[in-house]
């Protein structure tokens, strides 16, 4: 896989050594067992896969190269480059300005842009409407486009099945940048609707089966469907695609549920399923799958006292890792080492309510503490190492980490 030129400050000698060693030992990525950092009284189990993915490293490389290549020019980002506070702060420190917030609220008017300005499209992609605005101003959208290739893969698959007469159901968080972009691209080609979760999917299915009045759809799914959507005909043939950072198991469950509804309602056989339901399993992101599978396997096979997930608080993929860990263990969601206030206090972020609360006595008082650890796809390895070192300092074993770094 391509190697990217990412600022050295995001790298970690410790984590790089661990990842390189695992890569050499498991070239086919079939071993999902965690890596143990045995520090005596502190045992840290690192997930097999975590941290920067291909799309994130690609975006960071393009963004920092763009800054270097355009001295003196005004440089804008449509919104956060990725959902990581350190990376976005570094870009702001270099003079980059955000045009919108993560919800799409305008911070700087598009009218203020000129053809001499540089606008970077973030890893989540953007809508066709915004691309058109930039193009009309003479701003080249392709030159500084950091859209993740796996997000584009979803768009391309949507277009392919649209040409075969399928409508699109997008599984995603409606206000997330990536979902808005995917909705825009899909709805350009075919009728499209967004569902947030299985509960909404079950309600949507009732319009397919006729259990709900057609006219109620337009209220229940207001703001979630494309212009001209006809509930009485546009859900007769569908394909399901997703916001790539959703739980892969959730997307698959939604797809399987809708497929079962179609089989029952239209009395389909294995030979006729494709007449009504498109197979879109190939749109699930490899990094999302790997990170989630690594966490699932680690939880199932590794005994531990707690889990720590490191990532940006706006990061969808990070919050889903927290969700997985919470099913098995006390889990703490932090974005940096400074949230480890002391050996007895941690500033935890509730991924559901978005509240931050100081949790006391999060580390059990026992001879050996076992911690499962992972990080989101937009979290720099350097941040993970800083968390590990902070924990190690609580037990006076930080010097032992040097044994895990390749010479």
C-alpha positions as CSV (number, residue, x, y, z in Angstrom):
1,X,0.0,0.0,0.0
2,X,1.2,3.5,-0.8
3,X,3.3,5.3,1.9
4,X,2.3,8.8,2.7
5,X,4.3,11.8,3.7
6,X,2.7,12.6,7.0
7,X,4.2,15.2,9.4
8,X,6.6,13.6,11.7
9,X,4.8,15.0,14.8
10,X,2.0,12.6,14.1
11,X,4.3,9.6,14.1
12,X,5.3,7.5,17.0
13,X,8.5,5.4,17.3
14,X,6.8,3.0,19.7
15,X,3.6,2.5,17.7
16,X,5.5,2.3,14.4
17,X,7.7,-0.4,15.8
18,X,4.7,-2.4,17.0
19,X,2.8,-2.0,13.7
20,X,5.9,-2.9,11.6
21,X,6.5,-6.0,13.7
22,X,2.9,-7.2,13.4
23,X,2.9,-6.5,9.7
24,X,6.0,-8.7,9.2
25,X,4.6,-11.5,11.4
26,X,1.1,-11.4,9.8
27,X,1.4,-10.2,6.1
28,X,-2.0,-11.4,5.2
29,X,-3.7,-9.7,8.2
30,X,-5.3,-12.9,9.5
31,X,-4.3,-12.6,13.1
32,X,-6.6,-10.2,14.9
33,X,-5.1,-10.9,18.4
34,X,-4.0,-7.7,20.2
35,X,-0.3,-6.8,21.0
36,X,0.6,-7.0,24.7
37,X,2.8,-4.3,26.2
38,X,3.8,-6.1,29.3
39,X,4.9,-3.4,31.8
40,X,4.6,-5.5,34.9
41,X,1.9,-3.9,37.1
42,X,0.4,-2.4,33.9
43,X,-0.7,-4.6,31.0
44,X,-1.8,-2.8,27.9
45,X,-3.4,-4.7,25.0
46,X,-3.3,-2.8,21.8
47,X,-5.8,-3.7,19.1
48,X,-4.3,-5.4,16.0
49,X,-5.6,-2.5,13.8
50,X,-6.0,1.1,14.9
51,X,-5.1,4.6,14.0
52,X,-4.6,6.4,10.7
53,X,-6.2,4.7,7.7
54,X,-5.3,5.1,4.0
55,X,-7.9,7.9,3.5
56,X,-6.8,9.9,6.5
57,X,-3.1,9.8,5.6
58,X,-3.9,10.7,2.0
59,X,-5.9,13.7,3.2
60,X,-3.2,14.9,5.6
61,X,-0.5,14.6,3.0
62,X,-2.5,16.6,0.4
63,X,-3.5,19.3,2.9
64,X,0.0,20.0,4.2
65,X,1.5,19.8,0.7
66,X,-1.1,22.3,-0.5
67,X,0.0,24.8,2.3
68,X,3.6,24.5,1.3
69,X,2.9,24.9,-2.4
70,X,0.7,28.0,-2.0
71,X,2.6,30.6,0.1
72,X,0.8,33.9,0.3
73,X,-2.6,32.5,-0.9
74,X,-5.7,32.3,1.2
75,X,-6.3,28.6,1.9
76,X,-9.7,27.3,3.1
77,X,-11.1,24.0,4.2
78,X,-14.7,23.2,3.6
79,X,-14.9,21.9,7.1
80,X,-12.7,19.9,9.5
81,X,-10.1,18.0,7.5
82,X,-10.7,14.9,9.6
83,X,-12.3,14.5,13.0
84,X,-9.1,15.0,15.0
85,X,-8.6,18.1,17.2
86,X,-4.8,18.1,16.9
87,X,-4.7,17.9,13.1
88,X,-7.3,20.6,12.7
89,X,-5.6,22.8,15.2
90,X,-2.3,22.4,13.3
91,X,-4.0,23.4,10.0
92,X,-5.6,26.5,11.7
93,X,-2.2,27.4,13.1
94,X,-0.8,27.5,9.5
95,X,-3.5,30.0,8.5
96,X,-6.1,27.6,7.0
97,X,-9.7,28.8,7.5
98,X,-12.8,26.7,7.8
99,X,-15.7,27.6,5.6
100,X,-18.3,25.5,7.4
101,X,-18.6,23.7,10.7
102,X,-19.1,19.9,10.9
103,X,-22.9,20.3,10.7
104,X,-22.7,22.4,7.5
105,X,-23.3,25.8,9.1
106,X,-21.6,28.5,7.1
107,X,-18.7,30.2,8.9
108,X,-17.3,32.2,5.9
109,X,-19.6,33.1,3.0
110,X,-18.9,31.4,-0.3
111,X,-19.5,34.8,-1.9
112,X,-16.2,36.0,-0.3
113,X,-14.2,33.5,-2.3
114,X,-12.3,34.3,-5.5
115,X,-10.7,32.2,-8.2
116,X,-7.3,32.9,-6.6
117,X,-8.2,31.2,-3.4
118,X,-7.4,27.6,-2.6
119,X,-10.2,25.4,-1.2
120,X,-9.4,21.9,0.2
121,X,-12.2,19.4,0.1
122,X,-11.9,17.2,3.3
123,X,-11.7,13.4,3.5
124,X,-15.4,13.1,4.0
125,X,-16.0,14.6,0.5
126,X,-18.6,17.2,-0.2
127,X,-21.9,17.7,-2.0
128,X,-22.4,18.3,-5.7
129,X,-24.0,21.6,-4.9
130,X,-20.9,22.9,-3.2
131,X,-18.6,21.5,-5.9
132,X,-20.7,23.5,-8.4
133,X,-20.4,26.7,-6.4
134,X,-16.6,26.4,-6.3
135,X,-16.4,25.5,-9.9
136,X,-18.5,28.5,-10.9
137,X,-16.0,30.7,-9.1
138,X,-13.1,29.2,-11.1
139,X,-11.8,27.3,-8.1
140,X,-10.4,23.9,-9.1
141,X,-12.1,21.3,-6.9
142,X,-10.0,18.3,-8.2
143,X,-6.6,19.7,-7.5
144,X,-7.1,19.9,-3.7
145,X,-9.7,17.2,-3.2
146,X,-8.8,14.9,-0.3
147,X,-12.0,12.8,-0.5
148,X,-11.2,9.2,0.8
149,X,-11.1,6.7,-2.1
150,X,-13.3,4.4,-0.1
151,X,-16.0,7.1,0.2
152,X,-15.7,7.6,-3.6
153,X,-16.2,3.9,-4.0
154,X,-19.6,4.2,-2.3
155,X,-20.5,7.0,-4.7
156,X,-19.4,5.0,-7.7
157,X,-21.3,1.9,-6.5
158,X,-24.4,4.0,-6.0
159,X,-24.2,5.3,-9.5
160,X,-23.7,1.8,-10.9
161,X,-26.8,0.3,-9.3
162,X,-28.8,3.5,-10.0
163,X,-28.2,2.9,-13.7
164,X,-29.9,-0.5,-13.2
165,X,-33.0,1.1,-11.8
166,X,-32.4,0.8,-8.1
167,X,-33.2,3.5,-5.5
168,X,-30.6,4.0,-2.7
169,X,-31.0,3.7,1.1
170,X,-28.1,5.3,2.8
171,X,-27.2,4.1,6.3
172,X,-25.6,7.1,8.0
173,X,-25.9,9.9,10.5
174,X,-28.0,12.4,8.7
175,X,-26.0,15.5,9.7
176,X,-22.5,13.9,9.2
177,X,-20.4,15.5,6.4
178,X,-19.9,12.2,4.7
179,X,-23.6,11.2,4.8
180,X,-24.5,14.6,3.3
181,X,-22.0,14.1,0.5
182,X,-23.1,10.5,-0.2
183,X,-26.7,11.5,-0.2
184,X,-26.0,14.3,-2.7
185,X,-24.0,12.1,-5.1
186,X,-26.5,9.2,-4.9
187,X,-29.6,11.4,-5.3
188,X,-28.2,12.9,-8.4
189,X,-28.7,9.6,-10.1
190,X,-31.6,8.0,-8.3
191,X,-34.2,8.5,-5.6
192,X,-32.4,8.3,-2.2
193,X,-33.4,8.2,1.5
194,X,-31.3,8.2,4.6
195,X,-31.8,6.0,7.7
196,X,-29.9,6.5,10.9
197,X,-30.3,3.1,12.5
198,X,-32.3,-0.1,12.6
199,X,-35.3,1.5,14.3
200,X,-35.7,3.9,11.4
201,X,-35.1,1.1,9.0
202,X,-38.0,-0.9,10.5
203,X,-40.3,2.1,10.1
204,X,-39.2,2.6,6.5
205,X,-39.9,-1.0,5.7
206,X,-43.5,-0.5,6.8
207,X,-43.9,1.8,3.8
208,X,-42.6,-0.9,1.5
209,X,-45.1,-3.4,2.9
210,X,-48.0,-0.9,3.0
211,X,-48.4,-1.1,6.8
212,X,-48.1,2.7,7.0
213,X,-49.9,5.4,5.0
214,X,-47.7,6.7,2.1
215,X,-48.4,10.3,3.0
216,X,-46.9,9.9,6.5
217,X,-43.5,9.1,5.0
218,X,-42.9,12.7,4.0
219,X,-43.3,13.9,7.6
220,X,-41.5,11.0,9.3
221,X,-38.5,11.2,7.0
222,X,-38.5,15.0,6.4
223,X,-35.1,16.2,5.3
224,X,-34.0,12.6,4.6
225,X,-35.2,12.0,1.1
226,X,-34.3,13.4,-2.4
227,X,-36.5,15.9,-4.3
228,X,-39.4,14.3,-6.0
229,X,-39.2,11.0,-4.0
230,X,-42.3,9.0,-4.6
231,X,-42.8,6.6,-1.7
232,X,-45.3,4.5,-3.6
233,X,-42.9,3.5,-6.4
234,X,-39.3,4.5,-5.4
235,X,-38.9,1.8,-2.8
236,X,-39.8,-1.1,-5.0
237,X,-36.1,-1.8,-6.0
238,X,-33.3,-0.7,-3.7
239,X,-29.7,-1.0,-2.7
240,X,-28.2,-0.2,0.7
241,X,-24.9,1.8,1.0
242,X,-23.4,3.4,4.1
243,X,-21.4,6.2,5.6
244,X,-18.2,4.3,5.7
245,X,-17.5,4.9,9.4
246,X,-20.7,3.3,10.7
247,X,-20.6,-0.1,12.4
248,X,-20.2,-2.6,9.6
249,X,-22.4,-5.0,11.5
250,X,-25.1,-2.4,11.8
251,X,-25.1,-1.7,8.0
252,X,-25.1,-5.4,7.3
253,X,-28.0,-6.0,9.7
254,X,-30.0,-3.1,8.1
255,X,-29.3,-4.5,4.6
256,X,-30.2,-8.1,5.7
257,X,-33.4,-6.8,7.3
258,X,-34.6,-4.9,4.3
259,X,-33.7,-7.9,2.1
260,X,-35.8,-10.2,4.2
261,X,-38.7,-7.7,3.9
262,X,-38.5,-7.8,0.2
263,X,-38.3,-11.6,0.1
264,X,-41.5,-11.9,2.2
265,X,-43.4,-9.0,0.6
266,X,-42.6,-9.9,-3.1
267,X,-42.3,-13.7,-2.5
268,X,-38.8,-13.7,-3.9
269,X,-36.6,-16.8,-4.5
270,X,-32.8,-16.9,-4.4
271,X,-32.8,-16.6,-8.2
272,X,-35.1,-13.5,-8.2
273,X,-33.7,-11.5,-5.2
274,X,-31.6,-9.3,-7.5
275,X,-34.7,-8.2,-9.3
276,X,-35.6,-6.1,-6.3
277,X,-32.5,-5.9,-4.0
278,X,-28.9,-5.0,-5.1
279,X,-25.9,-6.6,-3.4
280,X,-23.7,-3.8,-2.1
281,X,-21.6,-5.5,0.5
282,X,-18.5,-4.3,-1.4
283,X,-19.0,-0.7,-0.2
284,X,-18.0,-1.4,3.4
285,X,-14.6,0.3,4.2
286,X,-11.7,-2.0,4.8
287,X,-10.3,0.2,7.7
288,X,-13.6,0.3,9.4
289,X,-14.0,-3.4,9.1
290,X,-10.4,-4.1,10.3
291,X,-10.6,-1.8,13.3
292,X,-14.0,-3.1,14.4
293,X,-13.1,-6.7,13.9
294,X,-9.8,-6.2,15.9
295,X,-11.8,-4.7,18.8
296,X,-14.5,-7.5,18.6
297,X,-11.8,-10.2,18.7
298,X,-9.9,-8.5,21.5
299,X,-13.0,-8.2,23.6
300,X,-13.9,-11.8,23.1
301,X,-10.5,-13.3,23.8
302,X,-8.7,-11.0,26.2
303,X,-9.5,-10.6,29.9
304,X,-9.2,-7.0,31.0
305,X,-10.4,-4.5,33.7
306,X,-11.2,-1.7,31.3
307,X,-10.9,-0.3,27.8
308,X,-9.7,3.1,26.6
309,X,-10.6,4.4,23.2
310,X,-8.7,7.4,21.8
311,X,-10.1,9.6,19.1
312,X,-11.7,12.9,18.2
313,X,-15.0,13.5,19.8
314,X,-16.7,14.3,16.4
315,X,-15.3,11.0,15.0
316,X,-18.0,8.6,14.1
317,X,-15.7,5.6,13.8
318,X,-14.2,6.3,17.2
319,X,-17.6,6.5,18.9
320,X,-18.5,3.1,17.4
321,X,-15.4,1.6,18.8
322,X,-16.5,2.9,22.2
323,X,-19.9,1.5,21.6
324,X,-18.4,-2.0,21.0
325,X,-16.2,-1.8,24.1
326,X,-19.0,-0.7,26.3
327,X,-20.8,-3.9,25.7
328,X,-18.1,-5.8,27.6
329,X,-16.1,-3.5,29.8
330,X,-16.0,-0.1,31.6
331,X,-14.9,2.1,28.7
332,X,-13.4,5.6,28.6
333,X,-13.3,7.8,25.6
334,X,-10.6,10.4,25.5
335,X,-9.0,12.5,22.7
336,X,-5.6,13.2,24.3
337,X,-3.3,12.2,27.2
338,X,-4.3,15.3,29.2
339,X,-7.7,13.7,29.9
340,X,-5.8,11.2,32.1
341,X,-5.8,13.7,35.0
342,X,-4.2,11.4,37.5
343,X,-4.0,7.7,38.5
344,X,-7.4,8.2,40.1
345,X,-9.2,10.6,37.8
346,X,-10.0,10.6,34.1
347,X,-12.1,13.1,32.0
348,X,-14.4,10.8,30.1
349,X,-16.5,11.8,27.1
350,X,-20.0,10.1,26.8
351,X,-20.3,9.4,23.1
352,X,-24.1,9.4,23.3
353,X,-24.8,12.5,25.3
354,X,-21.5,14.3,24.4
355,X,-21.1,15.2,28.1
356,X,-17.6,15.2,29.7
357,X,-17.4,13.9,33.3
358,X,-14.6,13.3,35.7
359,X,-14.6,9.6,36.6
360,X,-12.9,8.7,39.9
361,X,-11.0,5.5,40.6
362,X,-11.1,4.3,37.0
363,X,-7.9,2.3,37.5
364,X,-8.6,-0.6,39.9
365,X,-6.3,-1.0,42.9
366,X,-4.7,-4.4,42.3
367,X,-1.3,-5.8,41.6
368,X,-1.8,-5.9,37.8
369,X,-4.1,-3.7,35.8
370,X,-5.1,-4.9,32.3
371,X,-6.3,-2.3,29.8
372,X,-7.6,-2.8,26.2
373,X,-6.7,0.1,24.0
374,X,-7.6,1.2,20.5
375,X,-7.9,4.5,18.6
376,X,-10.0,5.9,15.7
377,X,-8.9,6.1,12.1
378,X,-8.2,9.8,12.4
379,X,-6.1,9.6,15.6
380,X,-2.3,10.1,15.2
381,X,-0.1,7.4,16.6
382,X,1.8,10.0,18.5
383,X,-1.4,10.7,20.6
384,X,-1.7,6.9,21.3
385,X,1.9,6.8,22.5
386,X,1.4,9.8,24.7
387,X,-1.6,8.1,26.4
388,X,0.5,4.9,26.9
389,X,3.3,6.9,28.4
390,X,1.0,8.8,30.7
391,X,-0.5,5.6,32.0
392,X,3.0,4.1,32.4
393,X,4.1,7.1,34.4
394,X,1.4,6.4,37.0
395,X,3.1,3.0,37.7
396,X,6.7,4.3,37.3
397,X,7.3,1.9,34.4
398,X,7.7,4.3,31.5
399,X,11.3,3.3,31.0
400,X,10.2,-0.2,30.1
401,X,8.6,1.0,26.9
402,X,12.0,1.4,25.3
403,X,12.2,-2.4,25.1
404,X,9.3,-2.4,22.6
405,X,10.9,0.1,20.2
406,X,12.9,-1.4,17.4
407,X,16.6,-0.1,17.3
